[in-house]
Amino acid sequence: MQKTALLIEDNEDNLELIRFILEKSGYNTRFAMTGEEGVKQALTNPPDFIILDIQLPDINGLEVIKRIRADHLGKDLPVIAMTSYAMSGDRERLLAAGCTSYIEKPIDPMTVMKQIRAAINESELK
């Protein structure tokens, strides 16, 4: 069965690129363009994993992860922070907040699937 990723990303170019890479690699995708919508989707119809932008138009990614982790449906959900917000200490802060993994933008289309699979503990899809 195909796994489903929820992409919480407000930049359409980034969203389309990540969606294309995931779908080409055999994953289903859903998306939310705001943090509030992402939290709602994550907790009403949990995906197999989430790719989370940190800079969102309404609530930031740290608040999104906090709300998802606070709910029993979201406490074990793999959440990969994917962000260009790469200041000193951000990676550690995001991981401490509950993110499973951290991928810096701009992403490398050739290696991002390897990074995602490592984060969700999965080998190549057959």
Secondary structure, DSSP 8 states (H G I E B T S, - for coil): ---EEEEE-S-HHHHHHHHHHHHHTT-EEEEESSHHHHHHHHHHS--SEEEE-S--SSS-HHHHHHHHHHSTTTTT--EEEEES---TTHHHHHHHHT-SEEEESS--TTTHHHHHHHHTT-----
